[in-house]
């Protein structure tokens, strides 16, 4: 069995990429446990000489391996030489070393998600909220910290006002975390823009989480009624409000001519019995599938290739340029 990697091919090791020949017993490598990044440890290293290998080219990278190295596909493990046209498991290699948060899913988590859906901004590697109300910003920062463990606090800023035509004072809460940003985008269907985001069903885990969501969303895009017990939520994202209305058992009629719509949330909405808990994982999915565009044979013209193979525990798999491969059988 020649299963392995040429000496100069890099592998995704914990702490940074390493060449195959520089990996020894005890080296920790990145792998995938289902849809999550995980770590595994090398317990044994072997080396063999061969005259031919293959270069696998996917839609994200190219890497060189033994022809019989197993790659993960939706239909199981496939030899690298037979993988052309197949989808293979992959993750962003640059995101492997980022901090993975322990998300605490409770009222504070729901409030943080609701306020972000209403008034927040989700960037490539950050989440922020800029508002006029210091009390709202403080509550958001406190909920964010409780839910994620990240340190957050309001900071005074100047923000433009289209209505007044000048800058006005406000407060910003901002944290840098690509892990959290990815999670929020996944909660709302991939696009966190307020007009395109879907309803984040992750907040339906239980009533405490959902109540937090309603409070956070109302603090951002809602107001308390003066003459009846309840709140009014305002948004131009009609599908979002349609989903929310079904959950609370409320009647909802979208506004005409593209105007912002209003959804009434009475304080006694839960008495309707329409809330149904759903379990959705709060951690973001870190894996996806990429297509193998081609597999090119490479033959040694002079010295043979030295292939390095590994035994690993607790997972018998590892990542090559972000692509999931398995140790020799």
Secondary structure as UniProt FT lines:
FT   STRAND          5..6
FT   TURN            7..8
FT   STRAND          10..13
FT   TURN            14..15
FT   STRAND          16..19
FT   HELIX           20..22
FT   TURN            25..26
FT   STRAND          28..33
FT   TURN            34..35
FT   STRAND          36..50
FT   STRAND          52..58
FT   STRAND          62..65
FT   TURN            67..68
FT   STRAND          70..73
FT   TURN            74..75
FT   STRAND          76..79
FT   HELIX           80..82
FT   TURN            84..85
FT   STRAND          87..90
FT   HELIX           93..95
FT   TURN            96..97
FT   HELIX           107..119
FT   STRAND          120..122
FT   STRAND          126..131
FT   HELIX           134..148
FT   STRAND          155..161
FT   TURN            162..165
FT   STRAND          166..176
FT   HELIX           178..187
FT   TURN            188..189
FT   TURN            194..196
FT   HELIX           201..204
FT   HELIX           207..221
FT   STRAND          222..224
FT   STRAND          230..235
FT   HELIX           238..248
FT   TURN            257..258
FT   STRAND          261..266
FT   TURN            267..268
FT   HELIX           269..272
FT   STRAND          288..299
FT   STRAND          305..313
FT   STRAND          317..320
FT   TURN            321..322
FT   STRAND          323..326
//
